[in-house]
Amino acid sequence: MVKDLITEALQTLHLQHGKDLKEVAQYLKMKYRVEVGLLVLQSRLKKVLLEEKAVA
């Protein structure tokens, strides 16, 4: 799977650095001017975690 901007931010900020989803949304808004809702981030996070389980 090709990692997009939202997936990269989730993996880096949320999973590696322990930031919450609000901070990830704020990062995307401030740096890339991309507004993402918390529900979108939650669903993307579920997909990322499922893919990690499938790979492991």
C-alpha positions in Angstrom: 0.0 0.0 0.0 1.2 3.5 -0.9 1.4 5.7 2.2 -0.5 8.9 1.8 -0.1 12.1 3.8 -2.7 11.2 6.4 -1.3 7.7 6.9 2.2 9.0 7.3 1.1 11.6 9.9 -0.8 9.0 11.8 2.1 6.6 11.9 4.7 9.2 12.8 2.8 11.4 15.3 0.3 9.1 16.8 1.9 5.7 16.8 5.6 6.6 17.2 5.4 9.8 19.3 2.1 9.2 21.2 0.3 12.3 20.2 -3.5 12.2 20.2 -5.7 12.5 17.1 -6.5 16.2 17.7 -2.8 17.0 17.5 -2.5 15.0 14.3 -5.4 17.0 12.8 -3.8 20.3 13.9 -0.5 19.3 12.4 -2.1 18.4 9.0 -4.0 21.7 9.1 -1.1 23.9 10.0 1.6 22.3 7.8 -0.3 21.1 4.7 -3.6 23.1 5.0 -5.5 19.9 5.0 -8.6 19.8 7.3 -9.4 16.2 8.4 -12.1 15.3 10.8 -11.5 13.1 13.9 -13.8 10.4 12.5 -11.7 10.2 9.4 -8.5 9.9 11.4 -10.0 7.2 13.6 -11.1 5.1 10.6 -7.7 5.5 9.0 -6.0 4.5 12.2 -8.1 1.4 12.4 -7.0 0.5 8.8 -3.3 1.1 9.7 -3.5 -1.1 12.8 -5.3 -3.9 10.9 -2.7 -3.8 8.2 0.1 -4.0 10.7 -1.6 -7.1 12.3 -2.0 -8.7 8.9 1.7 -8.2 8.1 2.9 -9.4 11.5 
